[in-house]
Amino acid sequence: MEILDSWNTLAALALISGRIIILKDEVSHIGDPEESGIFRRSIGMQRGQKGDYRASITDSTYSLHLVEYDMEFELHLDRYDPSKKLFHHLVFDYLPSLRKSRSI
């Protein structure tokens, strides 16, 4: 059985680990994230990505942020969904990611 069988499975793995990297070659068979019914097109800070998608988690402040690059996807958990708590998202998710990207 193929473990990377759906965007649902990948979302569950990201919820467990907080962040995963997914090679596009490994998931080409599961289709476009936006057509999954989980992710919707979103905007994100431009760092060379081709696209951003977000999945809001019901009854929670969390959301999953899927970032598409040429060869891979990065799927990570944000503590605050920007559609629910924009200020918190900026302070606790966005600003720390800026510091990380500048220190690399």
Protein Blocks (a to p, Z undefined) as FASTA:
>chain_A
ZZblbfklmmmmmmmnopacddfklmmmnopfklnomaccdddddehiabdcddddehia
bdcdddddfkbccddddfbdfklmmmlmmmmmmmmmmmmmmmZZ
